[in-house]
């Protein structure tokens, strides 16, 4: 996923020693959605029940919940303008 690569590059620039831990946290958060997909908050900019997010450090893990499936749609820095980062992804 290009978003994960970009997030890793950002974290590596700021603090290379935290990159591996950051990737592990992203993976753990993603795996946790298998058992409790509704744990993330509804994305405030969209206000759609099926579109949720978890924060991993200062990054937003955006995902869609549908029936028995969870799809990771995006990972980007929390300070980034959501509308600009989200454009063309829905």
Jmol script that loads the backbone (N, CA, C; Angstrom):
load data "model"
ATOM      1  N   UNK A   1       0.858  -1.180   0.000  1.00  0.00           N
ATOM      2  CA  UNK A   1       0.000   0.000   0.000  1.00  0.00           C
ATOM      3  C   UNK A   1       0.901   1.240   0.000  1.00  0.00           C
ATOM      4  N   UNK A   2       0.666   2.110  -0.938  1.00  0.00           N
ATOM      5  CA  UNK A   2       1.473   3.322  -1.081  1.00  0.00           C
ATOM      6  C   UNK A   2       1.398   4.212   0.157  1.00  0.00           C
ATOM      7  N   UNK A   3       0.226   4.256   0.801  1.00  0.00           N
ATOM      8  CA  UNK A   3       0.084   5.086   2.006  1.00  0.00           C
ATOM      9  C   UNK A   3       0.991   4.599   3.124  1.00  0.00           C
ATOM     10  N   UNK A   4       1.099   3.293   3.292  1.00  0.00           N
ATOM     11  CA  UNK A   4       1.955   2.750   4.338  1.00  0.00           C
ATOM     12  C   UNK A   4       3.412   3.079   4.039  1.00  0.00           C
ATOM     13  N   UNK A   5       3.798   2.954   2.779  1.00  0.00           N
ATOM     14  CA  UNK A   5       5.164   3.308   2.392  1.00  0.00           C
ATOM     15  C   UNK A   5       5.460   4.775   2.685  1.00  0.00           C
ATOM     16  N   UNK A   6       4.529   5.648   2.351  1.00  0.00           N
ATOM     17  CA  UNK A   6       4.712   7.085   2.600  1.00  0.00           C
ATOM     18  C   UNK A   6       4.791   7.368   4.101  1.00  0.00           C
ATOM     19  N   UNK A   7       3.942   6.709   4.884  1.00  0.00           N
ATOM     20  CA  UNK A   7       3.970   6.901   6.333  1.00  0.00           C
ATOM     21  C   UNK A   7       5.287   6.414   6.913  1.00  0.00           C
ATOM     22  N   UNK A   8       5.783   5.270   6.423  1.00  0.00           N
ATOM     23  CA  UNK A   8       7.063   4.746   6.894  1.00  0.00           C
ATOM     24  C   UNK A   8       8.196   5.707   6.571  1.00  0.00           C
ATOM     25  N   UNK A   9       8.186   6.268   5.372  1.00  0.00           N
ATOM     26  CA  UNK A   9       9.220   7.227   4.990  1.00  0.00           C
ATOM     27  C   UNK A   9       9.192   8.447   5.894  1.00  0.00           C
ATOM     28  N   UNK A  10       7.993   8.936   6.194  1.00  0.00           N
ATOM     29  CA  UNK A  10       7.850  10.097   7.066  1.00  0.00           C
ATOM     30  C   UNK A  10       8.412   9.795   8.453  1.00  0.00           C
ATOM     31  N   UNK A  11       8.014   8.666   9.020  1.00  0.00           N
ATOM     32  CA  UNK A  11       8.474   8.299  10.358  1.00  0.00           C
ATOM     33  C   UNK A  11       9.981   8.083  10.351  1.00  0.00           C
ATOM     34  N   UNK A  12      10.504   7.460   9.296  1.00  0.00           N
ATOM     35  CA  UNK A  12      11.949   7.211   9.200  1.00  0.00           C
ATOM     36  C   UNK A  12      12.737   8.513   9.146  1.00  0.00           C
ATOM     37  N   UNK A  13      12.198   9.529   8.478  1.00  0.00           N
ATOM     38  CA  UNK A  13      12.873  10.828   8.425  1.00  0.00           C
ATOM     39  C   UNK A  13      12.910  11.492   9.792  1.00  0.00           C
ATOM     40  N   UNK A  14      11.817  11.385  10.513  1.00  0.00           N
ATOM     41  CA  UNK A  14      11.721  12.018  11.831  1.00  0.00           C
ATOM     42  C   UNK A  14      12.495  11.220  12.864  1.00  0.00           C
ATOM     43  N   UNK A  15      12.336   9.901  12.846  1.00  0.00           N
ATOM     44  CA  UNK A  15      12.964   9.052  13.855  1.00  0.00           C
ATOM     45  C   UNK A  15      13.124   7.636  13.311  1.00  0.00           C
ATOM     46  N   UNK A  16      14.255   7.353  12.682  1.00  0.00           N
ATOM     47  CA  UNK A  16      14.457   6.036  12.075  1.00  0.00           C
ATOM     48  C   UNK A  16      14.271   4.872  13.048  1.00  0.00           C
ATOM     49  N   UNK A  17      14.621   5.068  14.292  1.00  0.00           N
ATOM     50  CA  UNK A  17      14.527   3.964  15.252  1.00  0.00           C
ATOM     51  C   UNK A  17      13.084   3.569  15.567  1.00  0.00           C
ATOM     52  N   UNK A  18      12.120   4.424  15.277  1.00  0.00           N
ATOM     53  CA  UNK A  18      10.728   4.122  15.562  1.00  0.00           C
ATOM     54  C   UNK A  18       9.981   3.499  14.380  1.00  0.00           C
ATOM     55  N   UNK A  19      10.624   3.403  13.231  1.00  0.00           N
ATOM     56  CA  UNK A  19       9.943   2.940  12.026  1.00  0.00           C
ATOM     57  C   UNK A  19       9.402   1.521  12.168  1.00  0.00           C
ATOM     58  N   UNK A  20      10.207   0.607  12.672  1.00  0.00           N
ATOM     59  CA  UNK A  20       9.759  -0.784  12.807  1.00  0.00           C
ATOM     60  C   UNK A  20       8.590  -0.873  13.772  1.00  0.00           C
ATOM     61  N   UNK A  21       8.673  -0.180  14.897  1.00  0.00           N
ATOM     62  CA  UNK A  21       7.576  -0.179  15.863  1.00  0.00           C
ATOM     63  C   UNK A  21       6.308   0.414  15.281  1.00  0.00           C
ATOM     64  N   UNK A  22       6.454   1.456  14.478  1.00  0.00           N
ATOM     65  CA  UNK A  22       5.305   2.097  13.843  1.00  0.00           C
ATOM     66  C   UNK A  22       4.595   1.116  12.906  1.00  0.00           C
ATOM     67  N   UNK A  23       5.356   0.419  12.083  1.00  0.00           N
ATOM     68  CA  UNK A  23       4.777  -0.552  11.154  1.00  0.00           C
ATOM     69  C   UNK A  23       4.090  -1.671  11.935  1.00  0.00           C
ATOM     70  N   UNK A  24       4.692  -2.125  13.009  1.00  0.00           N
ATOM     71  CA  UNK A  24       4.069  -3.166  13.834  1.00  0.00           C
ATOM     72  C   UNK A  24       2.753  -2.677  14.430  1.00  0.00           C
ATOM     73  N   UNK A  25       2.716  -1.423  14.869  1.00  0.00           N
ATOM     74  CA  UNK A  25       1.473  -0.865  15.422  1.00  0.00           C
ATOM     75  C   UNK A  25       0.374  -0.788  14.364  1.00  0.00           C
ATOM     76  N   UNK A  26       0.736  -0.396  13.144  1.00  0.00           N
ATOM     77  CA  UNK A  26      -0.233  -0.347  12.046  1.00  0.00           C
ATOM     78  C   UNK A  26      -0.791  -1.747  11.798  1.00  0.00           C
ATOM     79  N   UNK A  27       0.088  -2.730  11.744  1.00  0.00           N
ATOM     80  CA  UNK A  27      -0.350  -4.115  11.508  1.00  0.00           C
ATOM     81  C   UNK A  27      -1.244  -4.620  12.634  1.00  0.00           C
ATOM     82  N   UNK A  28      -0.874  -4.349  13.873  1.00  0.00           N
ATOM     83  CA  UNK A  28      -1.683  -4.782  15.018  1.00  0.00           C
ATOM     84  C   UNK A  28      -3.058  -4.122  15.002  1.00  0.00           C
ATOM     85  N   UNK A  29      -3.085  -2.833  14.700  1.00  0.00           N
ATOM     86  CA  UNK A  29      -4.367  -2.122  14.626  1.00  0.00           C
ATOM     87  C   UNK A  29      -5.234  -2.715  13.524  1.00  0.00           C
ATOM     88  N   UNK A  30      -4.626  -3.006  12.389  1.00  0.00           N
ATOM     89  CA  UNK A  30      -5.366  -3.599  11.266  1.00  0.00           C
ATOM     90  C   UNK A  30      -5.916  -4.967  11.637  1.00  0.00           C
ATOM     91  N   UNK A  31      -5.103  -5.783  12.271  1.00  0.00           N
ATOM     92  CA  UNK A  31      -5.550  -7.123  12.673  1.00  0.00           C
ATOM     93  C   UNK A  31      -6.668  -7.061  13.701  1.00  0.00           C
ATOM     94  N   UNK A  32      -6.610  -6.075  14.586  1.00  0.00           N
ATOM     95  CA  UNK A  32      -7.627  -5.962  15.643  1.00  0.00           C
ATOM     96  C   UNK A  32      -9.013  -5.697  15.069  1.00  0.00           C
ATOM     97  N   UNK A  33      -9.066  -5.189  13.866  1.00  0.00           N
ATOM     98  CA  UNK A  33     -10.353  -4.892  13.242  1.00  0.00           C
ATOM     99  C   UNK A  33     -11.117  -6.153  12.861  1.00  0.00           C
ATOM    100  N   UNK A  34     -10.422  -7.275  12.789  1.00  0.00           N
ATOM    101  CA  UNK A  34     -11.091  -8.555  12.478  1.00  0.00           C
ATOM    102  C   UNK A  34     -12.134  -8.901  13.538  1.00  0.00           C
ATOM    103  N   UNK A  35     -11.829  -8.575  14.785  1.00  0.00           N
ATOM    104  CA  UNK A  35     -12.734  -8.961  15.869  1.00  0.00           C
ATOM    105  C   UNK A  35     -13.598  -7.821  16.375  1.00  0.00           C
ATOM    106  N   UNK A  36     -13.183  -6.590  16.131  1.00  0.00           N
ATOM    107  CA  UNK A  36     -13.964  -5.465  16.640  1.00  0.00           C
ATOM    108  C   UNK A  36     -13.859  -4.282  15.676  1.00  0.00           C
ATOM    109  N   UNK A  37     -14.472  -4.428  14.525  1.00  0.00           N
ATOM    110  CA  UNK A  37     -14.352  -3.436  13.457  1.00  0.00           C
ATOM    111  C   UNK A  37     -14.963  -2.087  13.811  1.00  0.00           C
ATOM    112  N   UNK A  38     -15.971  -2.086  14.662  1.00  0.00           N
ATOM    113  CA  UNK A  38     -16.638  -0.827  14.993  1.00  0.00           C
ATOM    114  C   UNK A  38     -15.934  -0.041  16.096  1.00  0.00           C
ATOM    115  N   UNK A  39     -14.765  -0.478  16.507  1.00  0.00           N
ATOM    116  CA  UNK A  39     -14.067   0.204  17.601  1.00  0.00           C
ATOM    117  C   UNK A  39     -13.558   1.587  17.207  1.00  0.00           C
ATOM    118  N   UNK A  40     -13.276   1.789  15.946  1.00  0.00           N
ATOM    119  CA  UNK A  40     -12.810   3.092  15.489  1.00  0.00           C
ATOM    120  C   UNK A  40     -13.948   4.096  15.431  1.00  0.00           C
ATOM    121  N   UNK A  41     -13.592   5.350  15.480  1.00  0.00           N
ATOM    122  CA  UNK A  41     -14.637   6.377  15.410  1.00  0.00           C
ATOM    123  C   UNK A  41     -15.051   6.609  13.959  1.00  0.00           C
ATOM    124  N   UNK A  42     -16.250   7.103  13.792  1.00  0.00           N
ATOM    125  CA  UNK A  42     -16.727   7.508  12.473  1.00  0.00           C
ATOM    126  C   UNK A  42     -15.880   8.689  12.023  1.00  0.00           C
ATOM    127  N   UNK A  43     -15.448   8.668  10.776  1.00  0.00           N
ATOM    128  CA  UNK A  43     -14.614   9.756  10.257  1.00  0.00           C
ATOM    129  C   UNK A  43     -15.441  11.038  10.292  1.00  0.00           C
ATOM    130  N   UNK A  44     -15.031  12.030  11.084  1.00  0.00           N
ATOM    131  CA  UNK A  44     -15.860  13.225  11.275  1.00  0.00           C
ATOM    132  C   UNK A  44     -16.112  14.031  10.004  1.00  0.00           C
ATOM    133  N   UNK A  45     -15.175  14.027   9.083  1.00  0.00           N
ATOM    134  CA  UNK A  45     -15.345  14.811   7.859  1.00  0.00           C
ATOM    135  C   UNK A  45     -16.374  14.207   6.914  1.00  0.00           C
ATOM    136  N   UNK A  46     -16.698  12.928   7.103  1.00  0.00           N
ATOM    137  CA  UNK A  46     -17.596  12.230   6.188  1.00  0.00           C
ATOM    138  C   UNK A  46     -18.927  11.884   6.848  1.00  0.00           C
ATOM    139  N   UNK A  47     -18.887  11.517   8.121  1.00  0.00           N
ATOM    140  CA  UNK A  47     -20.091  11.172   8.882  1.00  0.00           C
ATOM    141  C   UNK A  47     -20.888  10.036   8.254  1.00  0.00           C
ATOM    142  N   UNK A  48     -20.179   8.987   7.850  1.00  0.00           N
ATOM    143  CA  UNK A  48     -20.804   7.786   7.315  1.00  0.00           C
ATOM    144  C   UNK A  48     -20.479   6.635   8.251  1.00  0.00           C
ATOM    145  N   UNK A  49     -21.491   5.932   8.713  1.00  0.00           N
ATOM    146  CA  UNK A  49     -21.310   4.852   9.692  1.00  0.00           C
ATOM    147  C   UNK A  49     -20.274   3.824   9.259  1.00  0.00           C
ATOM    148  N   UNK A  50     -20.232   3.502   7.987  1.00  0.00           N
ATOM    149  CA  UNK A  50     -19.341   2.449   7.494  1.00  0.00           C
ATOM    150  C   UNK A  50     -17.893   2.902   7.347  1.00  0.00           C
ATOM    151  N   UNK A  51     -17.637   4.196   7.368  1.00  0.00           N
ATOM    152  CA  UNK A  51     -16.279   4.713   7.197  1.00  0.00           C
ATOM    153  C   UNK A  51     -15.741   5.128   8.559  1.00  0.00           C
ATOM    154  N   UNK A  52     -14.710   4.426   9.015  1.00  0.00           N
ATOM    155  CA  UNK A  52     -14.187   4.634  10.363  1.00  0.00           C
ATOM    156  C   UNK A  52     -12.682   4.837  10.333  1.00  0.00           C
ATOM    157  N   UNK A  53     -12.150   5.254  11.496  1.00  0.00           N
ATOM    158  CA  UNK A  53     -10.710   5.469  11.580  1.00  0.00           C
ATOM    159  C   UNK A  53     -10.196   5.121  12.967  1.00  0.00           C
ATOM    160  N   UNK A  54      -8.942   4.697  12.972  1.00  0.00           N
ATOM    161  CA  UNK A  54      -8.187   4.511  14.196  1.00  0.00           C
ATOM    162  C   UNK A  54      -6.948   5.386  14.081  1.00  0.00           C
ATOM    163  N   UNK A  55      -6.509   5.924  15.172  1.00  0.00           N
ATOM    164  CA  UNK A  55      -5.242   6.654  15.169  1.00  0.00           C
ATOM    165  C   UNK A  55      -4.137   5.712  15.615  1.00  0.00           C
ATOM    166  N   UNK A  56      -3.080   5.684  14.855  1.00  0.00           N
ATOM    167  CA  UNK A  56      -1.873   4.955  15.207  1.00  0.00           C
ATOM    168  C   UNK A  56      -0.784   6.009  15.259  1.00  0.00           C
ATOM    169  N   UNK A  57      -0.374   6.300  16.497  1.00  0.00           N
ATOM    170  CA  UNK A  57       0.494   7.449  16.758  1.00  0.00           C
ATOM    171  C   UNK A  57      -0.212   8.679  16.194  1.00  0.00           C
ATOM    172  N   UNK A  58       0.379   9.364  15.254  1.00  0.00           N
ATOM    173  CA  UNK A  58      -0.265  10.564  14.720  1.00  0.00           C
ATOM    174  C   UNK A  58      -0.759  10.359  13.284  1.00  0.00           C
ATOM    175  N   UNK A  59      -0.994   9.102  12.925  1.00  0.00           N
ATOM    176  CA  UNK A  59      -1.513   8.765  11.599  1.00  0.00           C
ATOM    177  C   UNK A  59      -2.930   8.219  11.706  1.00  0.00           C
ATOM    178  N   UNK A  60      -3.711   8.500  10.695  1.00  0.00           N
ATOM    179  CA  UNK A  60      -5.092   8.032  10.627  1.00  0.00           C
ATOM    180  C   UNK A  60      -5.151   6.781   9.747  1.00  0.00           C
ATOM    181  N   UNK A  61      -5.686   5.709  10.295  1.00  0.00           N
ATOM    182  CA  UNK A  61      -5.920   4.481   9.559  1.00  0.00           C
ATOM    183  C   UNK A  61      -7.401   4.492   9.210  1.00  0.00           C
ATOM    184  N   UNK A  62      -7.722   4.751   7.960  1.00  0.00           N
ATOM    185  CA  UNK A  62      -9.103   4.880   7.499  1.00  0.00           C
ATOM    186  C   UNK A  62      -9.539   3.544   6.898  1.00  0.00           C
ATOM    187  N   UNK A  63     -10.715   3.074   7.320  1.00  0.00           N
ATOM    188  CA  UNK A  63     -11.196   1.795   6.822  1.00  0.00           C
ATOM    189  C   UNK A  63     -12.710   1.799   6.659  1.00  0.00           C
ATOM    190  N   UNK A  64     -13.176   0.860   5.825  1.00  0.00           N
ATOM    191  CA  UNK A  64     -14.610   0.708   5.553  1.00  0.00           C
ATOM    192  C   UNK A  64     -15.067  -0.626   6.120  1.00  0.00           C
ATOM    193  N   UNK A  65     -16.209  -0.596   6.798  1.00  0.00           N
ATOM    194  CA  UNK A  65     -16.815  -1.801   7.363  1.00  0.00           C
ATOM    195  C   UNK A  65     -18.031  -2.146   6.511  1.00  0.00           C
ATOM    196  N   UNK A  66     -18.057  -3.370   5.997  1.00  0.00           N
ATOM    197  CA  UNK A  66     -19.187  -3.838   5.188  1.00  0.00           C
ATOM    198  C   UNK A  66     -19.445  -5.300   5.519  1.00  0.00           C
ATOM    199  N   UNK A  67     -20.613  -5.580   6.045  1.00  0.00           N
ATOM    200  CA  UNK A  67     -21.017  -6.950   6.422  1.00  0.00           C
ATOM    201  C   UNK A  67     -19.912  -7.619   7.233  1.00  0.00           C
ATOM    202  N   UNK A  68     -19.282  -8.647   6.673  1.00  0.00           N
ATOM    203  CA  UNK A  68     -18.223  -9.376   7.367  1.00  0.00           C
ATOM    204  C   UNK A  68     -16.840  -9.028   6.835  1.00  0.00           C
ATOM    205  N   UNK A  69     -16.698  -7.829   6.314  1.00  0.00           N
ATOM    206  CA  UNK A  69     -15.432  -7.461   5.681  1.00  0.00           C
ATOM    207  C   UNK A  69     -14.987  -6.071   6.125  1.00  0.00           C
ATOM    208  N   UNK A  70     -13.700  -5.939   6.358  1.00  0.00           N
ATOM    209  CA  UNK A  70     -13.090  -4.645   6.670  1.00  0.00           C
ATOM    210  C   UNK A  70     -12.019  -4.392   5.620  1.00  0.00           C
ATOM    211  N   UNK A  71     -12.060  -3.213   5.013  1.00  0.00           N
ATOM    212  CA  UNK A  71     -11.086  -2.852   3.992  1.00  0.00           C
ATOM    213  C   UNK A  71     -10.339  -1.602   4.428  1.00  0.00           C
ATOM    214  N   UNK A  72      -9.016  -1.695   4.500  1.00  0.00           N
ATOM    215  CA  UNK A  72      -8.192  -0.531   4.811  1.00  0.00           C
ATOM    216  C   UNK A  72      -8.132   0.306   3.540  1.00  0.00           C
ATOM    217  N   UNK A  73      -8.528   1.572   3.661  1.00  0.00           N
ATOM    218  CA  UNK A  73      -8.585   2.452   2.491  1.00  0.00           C
ATOM    219  C   UNK A  73      -7.440   3.447   2.423  1.00  0.00           C
ATOM    220  N   UNK A  74      -6.952   3.878   3.588  1.00  0.00           N
ATOM    221  CA  UNK A  74      -5.916   4.909   3.579  1.00  0.00           C
ATOM    222  C   UNK A  74      -5.203   4.967   4.921  1.00  0.00           C
ATOM    223  N   UNK A  75      -3.972   5.437   4.874  1.00  0.00           N
ATOM    224  CA  UNK A  75      -3.192   5.755   6.066  1.00  0.00           C
ATOM    225  C   UNK A  75      -2.483   7.058   5.742  1.00  0.00           C
ATOM    226  N   UNK A  76      -2.788   8.093   6.532  1.00  0.00           N
ATOM    227  CA  UNK A  76      -2.071   9.343   6.328  1.00  0.00           C
ATOM    228  C   UNK A  76      -1.958  10.127   7.619  1.00  0.00           C
ATOM    229  N   UNK A  77      -1.048  11.059   7.624  1.00  0.00           N
ATOM    230  CA  UNK A  77      -0.763  11.844   8.826  1.00  0.00           C
ATOM    231  C   UNK A  77      -1.998  12.624   9.252  1.00  0.00           C
ATOM    232  N   UNK A  78      -2.221  12.672  10.546  1.00  0.00           N
ATOM    233  CA  UNK A  78      -3.394  13.338  11.095  1.00  0.00           C
ATOM    234  C   UNK A  78      -3.446  14.832  10.849  1.00  0.00           C
ATOM    235  N   UNK A  79      -2.320  15.454  10.606  1.00  0.00           N
ATOM    236  CA  UNK A  79      -2.314  16.903  10.328  1.00  0.00           C
ATOM    237  C   UNK A  79      -2.611  17.229   8.872  1.00  0.00           C
ATOM    238  N   UNK A  80      -2.578  16.210   8.061  1.00  0.00           N
ATOM    239  CA  UNK A  80      -2.831  16.429   6.634  1.00  0.00           C
ATOM    240  C   UNK A  80      -4.297  16.799   6.422  1.00  0.00           C
ATOM    241  N   UNK A  81      -4.553  17.665   5.470  1.00  0.00           N
ATOM    242  CA  UNK A  81      -5.913  18.057   5.138  1.00  0.00           C
ATOM    243  C   UNK A  81      -6.672  16.830   4.636  1.00  0.00           C
ATOM    244  N   UNK A  82      -7.711  16.442   5.376  1.00  0.00           N
ATOM    245  CA  UNK A  82      -8.433  15.214   5.049  1.00  0.00           C
ATOM    246  C   UNK A  82      -9.019  15.257   3.644  1.00  0.00           C
ATOM    247  N   UNK A  83      -9.716  16.311   3.323  1.00  0.00           N
ATOM    248  CA  UNK A  83     -10.393  16.386   2.011  1.00  0.00           C
ATOM    249  C   UNK A  83      -9.397  16.247   0.861  1.00  0.00           C
ATOM    250  N   UNK A  84      -8.270  16.888   0.990  1.00  0.00           N
ATOM    251  CA  UNK A  84      -7.247  16.801  -0.065  1.00  0.00           C
ATOM    252  C   UNK A  84      -6.660  15.379  -0.133  1.00  0.00           C
ATOM    253  N   UNK A  85      -6.367  14.797   1.030  1.00  0.00           N
ATOM    254  CA  UNK A  85      -5.794  13.449   1.069  1.00  0.00           C
ATOM    255  C   UNK A  85      -6.798  12.394   0.608  1.00  0.00           C
ATOM    256  N   UNK A  86      -8.079  12.631   0.843  1.00  0.00           N
ATOM    257  CA  UNK A  86      -9.130  11.674   0.556  1.00  0.00           C
ATOM    258  C   UNK A  86      -9.611  11.732  -0.887  1.00  0.00           C
ATOM    259  N   UNK A  87      -9.393  12.820  -1.557  1.00  0.00           N
ATOM    260  CA  UNK A  87      -9.901  13.023  -2.902  1.00  0.00           C
ATOM    261  C   UNK A  87      -9.601  11.835  -3.809  1.00  0.00           C
ATOM    262  N   UNK A  88     -10.653  11.283  -4.403  1.00  0.00           N
ATOM    263  CA  UNK A  88     -10.517  10.192  -5.352  1.00  0.00           C
ATOM    264  C   UNK A  88     -10.409   8.804  -4.732  1.00  0.00           C
ATOM    265  N   UNK A  89     -10.584   8.688  -3.417  1.00  0.00           N
ATOM    266  CA  UNK A  89     -10.416   7.390  -2.760  1.00  0.00           C
ATOM    267  C   UNK A  89     -11.714   6.687  -2.431  1.00  0.00           C
ATOM    268  N   UNK A  90     -12.789   7.383  -2.314  1.00  0.00           N
ATOM    269  CA  UNK A  90     -14.025   6.752  -1.857  1.00  0.00           C
ATOM    270  C   UNK A  90     -14.556   5.810  -2.896  1.00  0.00           C
TER     271      UNK A  90
END
end "model"
wireframe off; spacefill off
backbone 0.3
color backbone group
